[in-house]
Every structure is written in structure tokens, then in C-alpha cells.
């Protein structure tokens, strides 16, 4: 008898469907939900970027590019990294030490994650994963046959050397790092970033730095947002400021609202990026060609106005929920990760179920963590929806 289950591998059975996807499926069944669950910007792709993609399509730029990405976009990304991180040298630079870095255009940061993990880790290896952390991290680690080792960052969600070091073993091959963080919005300090790369050098593991939210960086509440320009907030901590012996991944999805365009990039030591490129050749082939053409234009677009809107929303969330929830102020991204009040006697999942009964969508903390004491909300929505959602949350906390 034909049994489809017989053909599904153990590695697929070892990972669960995303809890976020379940909430999205539920959202489709609700009538006009208050959606504080979605993790994509609520503004549209700027017209000039859309025009660049349309122009590329109309001019016939619709076929494959070379696997590593179009020469023009790779050049712009390489230039960006060299300007932002003076300690990095491209492989073409004759003065580059240790061979320098190379650039690969990927199908979003998710694509870069898959390529990097398949290239660098495998069965028997251990990968350090922050808890809480992006839902994809631990599942992808298992998918490639490695073992996720969780670094507990509660209650302040800072990934520090002190918290990392006890988990390092002879099998540690990689650390997954994200700042600003999804789901907490926490930004890693400069001191922690420096210590992370020191530990990587001392124990010979590589840091995989997911910086998809790099441009969403906010000052402390009630302080002015001053920086402007296409690369709006260069002051954000990055381990790349202290070492070039790591893989940096960034993308266009969040900053430019190009979530469906699937465009990102990875930069890192040339031998690693070359192997990731080979793997992309036999998997994704290349990032979408018209998206790559538009990406060149996107890098010149000033998005600071949108970032300022998100900063004001962050302040609204903190001011409204403080006093009702234990909440670490998000320093970036567009998420907050409140703790369910202990007086309620509810887990994060149970609290979210009560919110859903009020037509409010949020994500239980267990989706991102081994603990279920918190929940994630997104403030990537219009102000009216955000205010209605915050009112319900305050009411539920009471």
C-alpha cells in the first residue's frame, strides 16, 4: 500500500511547522482582525524602486544572472561594506589579509542562512542559538544535521560573552547572532559584540550575523532621532566592526518593504562564500534578476522617514504597556516582547489565545523560545490598529 509518510525523512519530522504560520492561517479565518503578529513593514516599496524593477523587466532583464549576482549589485554591496567597515578588505584588494571577503547576492537573508549552514556545519557539530531567537534558526540547524545549543538570554535578552562561554565545547562550530533581534527588538551592545568575536577567535567557531533589521535602530525613548541618509543608522553595534572573520547577512525585505522580492546578500571570507555560491548554483540558481536591478536603486533610497515613524510607534508601545507588562524597551526592529503578568497565571500561549478571542493576533513566546512566559507583538501596522491592539492588551493584563 502506498504510504506518503514513508517517504518523508526523519530530518523533516524533527522540525515543526512555524507557529507564526499557524497564526497567519488563523488570521485568514477571522473577520478584520487586529493584526499585531505580522513581521513585514506596512509601507509599500518606494515608487523609484518599483520603477527600476519594471524598467528592468521591460528591457528584457528577465533571465538568470550569474549565480553570485549581477556585477552592478555586487559592486555596490562590496562598496557599502568597505565604506562601513574599514577593517574589511575585498578579495580583489591586493592588500587584503587572509584573502579578504567576497560578496554573494542571495534569495533573501533566509536563503543566505540556508546556504551558510549547509556550507559550514553538519552532523556532530553544535550551533549556539540565542533563546529567544528567530523561529527559523533552530529548525535549520536540525535540518542540516547539527545540534542547536540554546543560550538563555532572559530576562534582558542580551547575548553576552558571559552567557555564551559556558556552552562552548569542542564541537561548537557556529554562533547565530541577530541584532536588532527578532522577537525582542533588543540591540546587542558594542562591548558584547566585541567579546563575541573574541570568543569566536579563541575557540575557533564562526559567527553568522543576521543583520536584516540593521536600519531599524532607535535611540532611547523620548530622545530625538537624528541620523539621516540611505544607510541611516551606522552607530548600531555589529561584530563586523571588530572582525572580518565572520559571515554578515543583510537584506532588502525590511528596510525597503521588498519582502516578496527575495533579495539579500552575504559577505564573508572568500573560501566560504565561494562554497555558498557553488551551493546556490545547485539550489536557488540566483536571486530574481529584476529584484537585483531594483536593489541597486534601493541602496540610494533614503528610508529615514519610515524609520522615524517606527521609532514613534516603538515609543507608543513602551509608554502604553509599561506599568502593565514587564517589557524590555526595543532598541530596534519593529517588535516588542512583553512578559505575561504573573498574577494572571497564564502562559504566553494561553494569553495569546485570550487575545485571539478578542480578535487580536499576537505570537506566543514559545514559537521563539524554550520558555512560554512572553508573547511577541509587531508595531508594523497603522497607528489606529496599533492603538486598538494596545488597548486590548492593557485590558487583558488587568
JODATA-V144915 format. One record per run of one state. SS is the DSSP state (H for helix, E for strand, L for the rest). FROM is the first residue (numbers start at 0). LEN is the number of residues. Records with the same first field share a line. If there is no record, write none. Layout:
BEGIN
SS->FROM-LEN  FROM-LEN
END
This chain:
BEGIN
L->0-3  7-2  13-5  29-4  35-11  58-12  84-5  90-6  99-1  106-1  120-5  131-4  143-3  152-8  165-6  178-11  203-2  210-6  217-21  241-5  251-7  261-2  281-7  298-5  322-2  326-5  332-2  339-2  344-3  357-2  361-1  367-6  378-4  397-1
H->3-4  9-4  18-11  46-12  70-14  96-3  107-13  135-8  160-5  189-14  238-3  258-3  269-12  288-10  303-18  341-3  347-10  364-3  382-15
E->33-2  89-1  100-6  125-6  146-6  171-7  205-5  216-1  246-5  263-6  321-1  324-2  331-1  334-5  359-2  362-2  373-5
END
